[in-house]
Amino acid sequence: MQIDQWINETVSPLSTILSDIIFYAVTLQTNAEGQPAIELPLILVLLVSISLFSTFYFGFVNFRYFNRGLKVALGKVHKEEDQRAEGQITSFQALATALSGTVGLGNIAGVAVAISIGGPGAVFWMVLMGFFAMSTKFMEGTLGVQYRVHNHHGTLSGGPMYYLRDGLKDIGWPKTGKILAVIFAVCSIGGALGAGNMFQVNQVHQQLINISGGNELSYWADKGWLFGLAMACLVGAVIIGGIKSIAAVASKIVPAMAIIYLGSGLIFIAMDIQNVPTALSTIFSSAFSTEAGLGGLIGAIIQGVRRAAFSNEAGIGSAAITHSVAKSTYPVSQGMVAMLGAFADTVVICLMTALVIILSGIPLNASGTLEGVSLTSRAFETAIPWYPYVLAFVVFLFAYSTMLTWCYIGSKGIEFLLGDSYWVDLIYKIIFCIVLVIGASSSLDVIIDLSDAMYFAMAIPNIIGLYILAPKIKGAYKDYLQLIKK
């Protein structure tokens, strides 16, 4: 038995078990045999509810203060105060680092997965979820700064672990806060190893196979373990340096990869600009179509929401960990910076990827198989034959930056549970690199189930905390609005 096959068969049972638990679904309709025909995962209901709640509760902060967040990120306001503020990185670096964790293969492979399963209509629900998710990111970014703590060696730590523990303690729920914080910290380690590691390296490996002969001819087709080792060396070279090293790399990689990918996508769309209205019409009409029955409609909604959450991380809580170490005087202003990530990620980049796939005219789901980056690659290839090679480079940058950020997120979960220890942190980083080998060697269906389950588990304690702490954020929000009026 080949090494890749052995790893895949070993991981598959764990993937199935975790997916069944996290994505526990309510059966809405059964078929003639009495089997579930339409199922609604409860975790997605939780994610949608917090996005809608935060948008209305904060008076559409995602629209009203979008420009304000942009100005804070670019240093146009609060520049002098933020330079004197505590923190390890600038607001822009915090946004870039958070984006490096969200603008990844969820935007390239994730969109393709949504379309291959839920059809073009899933894209509409992705984008709509992206708009509402901005408000959730606002809550997380604000709390991240509001409840960050000092470490004994002068650095800062923050995120859901801390605002769950300390925020709930403030309102008289110390035990509940501590339990939720521990659950989140454990889940963040799993999310880092799953979505931020295995899914990323899996899709980079797949694109390498695509450009080197395909599954039948490529030297790399059964050498996932070897590719994983190479990626482990590249990731390890940066993560040893901690957040400053990661932020320095991310602030350079993220703009570069965004320009390359967005530029390529816009060129592709411009080459077929006359069909863009038709593509947009297809997305919109398919979003409400019952041609495939009610199950098809709900399937499109579920896939759109699921992949949007995977892409922008709103409700998951991971972005708050990064934004908490920004040099920010006002927690609310950093919350406004945080919400820009969901817009750039889901509304801009995911929509562009979807348009490329739909405009390409490739038959969707013709083979009945789950597709990720391969579908996006074939779509670009229809107009730009040599683009798969460029996409391979872009995919590498997206995945690499995502892995760096998620390694940091997982390390903060370890730090919260076991204390600020150099050796504990080092062991975790070694494990993170070893898991890269597993991710590169496994099949996409196994990785999707495993990484989604470990990743979405983070949302459960985080969203409970966001609901409870919403009045705390509202008070800081009102104070900040009074400040900027003056």
Stockholm file with secondary structure:
# STOCKHOLM 1.0

chainA/1-486         MQIDQWINETVSPLSTILSDIIFYAVTLQTNAEGQPAIELPLILVLLVSISLFSTFYFGFVNFRYFNRGLKVALGKVHKEEDQRAEGQITSFQALATALSGTVGLGNIAGVAVAISIGGPGAVFWMVLMGFFAMSTKFMEGTLGVQYRVHNHHGTLSGGPMYYLRDGLKDIGWPKTGKILAVIFAVCSIGGALGAGNMFQVNQVHQQLINISGGNELSYWADKGWLFGLAMACLVGAVIIGGIKSIAAVASKIVPAMAIIYLGSGLIFIAMDIQNVPTALSTIFSSAFSTEAGLGGLIGAIIQGVRRAAFSNEAGIGSAAITHSVAKSTYPVSQGMVAMLGAFADTVVICLMTALVIILSGIPLNASGTLEGVSLTSRAFETAIPWYPYVLAFVVFLFAYSTMLTWCYIGSKGIEFLLGDSYWVDLIYKIIFCIVLVIGASSSLDVIIDLSDAMYFAMAIPNIIGLYILAPKIKGAYKDYLQLIKK
#=GR chainA/1-486 SS CCHHHHHHHHHHHHHHHHHHHHTCEEEEEECTTSCEEEEEEHHHHHHHHHHHHHHHHTTSHHHHTHHHHHHHHTTSSSHHHHHHSSCSBCHHHHHHHHHHHHSSHIIIIIHHHHHHHHCTHHHHHHHHHHHHHHHHHHHHHHHHHHTCEECTTSCEECSHHHHHHHHHHHTTCHHHHHHHHHHHHHHHHHHHHIIIIIHHHHHHHHHHHHHTTHHHHCGGGGCHHHHHHHHHHHHHHHHTTHHHHHHHHHHHHHHHHHHHHHHHHHHHHHHTGGGHHHHHHHHHHHHTCCTTHHHHHHHHHHHHHHHHHHHHCTTTCHHHHHHTTBCCSCHHHHHHHHHHHHIIIIIIIIHHHHHHHHHHTCCTTTTCCCCSHHHHHHHHHTTCTTHHHHHHHHHHHHHHHHHHHHHHHHHHHHHHHHCSCHHHHHHHHHHHHHHHHHHHHSCHHHHHHHHHHHHHTTHHHHHHHHHHHHHHHHHHHHHHHHHHHC
#=GC SS_cons         CCHHHHHHHHHHHHHHHHHHHHTCEEEEEECTTSCEEEEEEHHHHHHHHHHHHHHHHTTSHHHHTHHHHHHHHTTSSSHHHHHHSSCSBCHHHHHHHHHHHHSSHIIIIIHHHHHHHHCTHHHHHHHHHHHHHHHHHHHHHHHHHHTCEECTTSCEECSHHHHHHHHHHHTTCHHHHHHHHHHHHHHHHHHHHIIIIIHHHHHHHHHHHHHTTHHHHCGGGGCHHHHHHHHHHHHHHHHTTHHHHHHHHHHHHHHHHHHHHHHHHHHHHHHTGGGHHHHHHHHHHHHTCCTTHHHHHHHHHHHHHHHHHHHHCTTTCHHHHHHTTBCCSCHHHHHHHHHHHHIIIIIIIIHHHHHHHHHHTCCTTTTCCCCSHHHHHHHHHTTCTTHHHHHHHHHHHHHHHHHHHHHHHHHHHHHHHHCSCHHHHHHHHHHHHHHHHHHHHSCHHHHHHHHHHHHHTTHHHHHHHHHHHHHHHHHHHHHHHHHHHC
//
